[in-house]
Amino acid sequence: MDRVLNWIASHDDEPPYLLVDRETLKEKISLIGKGIKNSKVFYAVKANPDIEVIKYLNNFNIGFEIASEGELAILSQLNVNPQRIITSNPIKTFKFLKEAVKYGIDYYAFDSQAEVEKMARYAPNKKVYVRLSVPNEGSEWPLSKKFGVEIEEAVELLIYAKQKGLEPVGITFHVGSQCSNIYNWHTAIDKARQVKELAKKAGIEIKMLNIGGGYPIEYTKKVPPIETIEAKINALLEEYFPDTDIFIEPGRAVVGDAGVFVSRIIGKAKRGNENWLYIDVGVFNGLMESIGGIKYQYIVGSRGEEKHWTIAGPSCDSFDVIDKEVLLPEPDVGSLILILAAGAYTISYASEFNGFSIPKTFLI
Ligand SMILES: *Cc1c(COP(=O)(O)O)cnc(C)c1O
């Protein structure tokens, strides 16, 4: 926090902007994956694709998980070795698939026959892994309905991929983003074990298990620490997947805590019984996840009377309400408000709706 305050004090950039702290990124990178044997970490670029952030992460011994030609373009600009890139998007655009193959990426996820056929044509002989559907209960940003198949279909798809000349090597799942329910990994790994056993009977050896993302960070609620989650996962993996390469694809857990939004209070009002606070970053230009239930922590510099606030963004859309019942000392219009743990899924979701520009990112 000192680094953030010092930075703000010594720069006169106009808010809103996002500060991303290098030291925090470094700590997260050294922590994540440490508790899991045979693991490799692939940062999920969609959480924060800022070029400076990626450039910094590229200094470490990690890989990247991407889903689109835009994300590939960022990595290719930095000459990231294709061996360090995987794509876990089960339904890829034609343009992305062709570019990914051209760039030399080897690993591709899928969860349908149509995708096998697409890959057989545009990504022949590539290593492929099937996405399993797993419970997402207890994760604040579920990802299960759109993708994933059940055990039997997963096995059939692996067989089909082999028939089509692809190299079926693995299984993946995603327990849902911001998942604080450790049991989801348990169920998911157990399902993956069943796929592995059935695939083996069909002559397919599972060499890789990709456990996706989902590690939670602390916003306003306590979450289990990564060490605890990894200890649990590792125990299961040692039992069921002792000789398998383990891939992890954290997004939020890498960049979330490292980011602080610096925003300005642009208005105050009393509407009925509610105190409203209007700030210059909102649902459309950075805090989209607030509508999915993410509750951020705020800091204001005021020593005024504590009140409950409804916090809203700058646009004219009534959807643009970030939070309610937030207890804060009454701040002055024109003063700053800091929004903590804002490094993930903020700028990457932001639009210029209503003419409010997307906040800049500064790596500090
Ligand atoms: C978004 C995503 C991730 C990252 O998820 P987090 O919850 O941010 O860790 C990892 N893998 C895939 C396939 C994703 O879609």
The ligand as an ORCA input file, in Angstrom:
! r2SCAN-3c Opt
* xyz 0 1
  C     -10.566    -17.778    -17.469
  C      -9.858    -19.070    -17.526
  C      -8.815    -19.340    -16.642
  C      -8.436    -18.427    -15.511
  O      -9.372    -18.520    -14.477
  P      -9.149    -17.784    -13.079
  O     -10.396    -18.101    -12.343
  O      -8.977    -16.344    -13.356
  O      -7.952    -18.374    -12.431
  C      -8.131    -20.526    -16.812
  N      -8.464    -21.396    -17.777
  C      -9.469    -21.171    -18.642
  C      -9.774    -22.165    -19.675
  C     -10.209    -20.007    -18.535
  O     -11.226    -19.799    -19.377
*
